[in-house]
Structure formats: structure tokens, C-alpha cells
Amino acid sequence: MATDQLSLVFQALADPIRRAILTRLTNGDATVAELAEPFNVTQPAISRHLKVLETAGLISRSRRATARLSHLEAEPLRDVTTWLARYQRFWDESHERLDELLAALQNNRQDDPDRAEAVSMKGNEDG
């Protein structure tokens, strides 16, 4: 996925109405009127939201008789998840290092309770 496409997806996901539309589309295709129903916005406003989602590749639109249906295209969401997974690994590794540090500090406290108490008291004096 090109960075530009990724930016379009994040831009589309930035709006709560567009996120709600995507959630609704997980239940199946829907018309503009069906998508507008839960919101206090006009159908033209929903159509503008749909255009943003379509430009980002998150939905496709088709005609069935006189109805224009929107359909969820989830692949760009998988690409976003893959991009975000790198940062999940970063946070997991950071938390692991923090856990190791806390365990080492606790072990030091158990090994030398007098020193741990002195460090604790010094911390209280500084605050």
C-alpha cells in the first residue's frame, strides 16, 4: 500500500460518522438512506462521507435497480493493521523492558531491604 493510500485511509477513519458507516457496512450493503438513518445529517452529507470512503478504497458502490448500494472493502483496513503492527511490536518490547527493570528493582529491594528503605525515604524527601 502506497503511503498516499495509507494517508487517505487514515483521513477517512478520522471522522466518527465514517467509522460508524464502515461498522454498519460489516452487516451488509446499504443505501445512502439506510446509512443516513442513525445520524442527524442530510443524505447529501452522507454522500460526501461515502465519497471520502470510496476514494480511500474502503467502500465500493454499485447500482441495484434505482438504489445505489455501498459495499465494505476491508483490504485497506488490513494494510493499516499491518502498518500499525510495527508499532505494537515497539510497545510490546518497551513494556517487556519495563517489566524486566521493575523485576530487577524488586529483586534489589529484596536483596538489600535497608538500601531499598533509604532510597524510598530519599525519594520522599525530594518530593
Secondary structure, 3 states (H helix, E strand, C coil): CCHHHHHHHHHHHCCHHHHHHHHHHCCCCEEHHHHHCCCCCCHHHHHHHHHHHHHCCCEEEEEECCEEEEEECCHHHHHHHHHHHHHHHHHHHHHHHHHHHHHHHHHHHHHCHHHHHHHHHHHHHHC
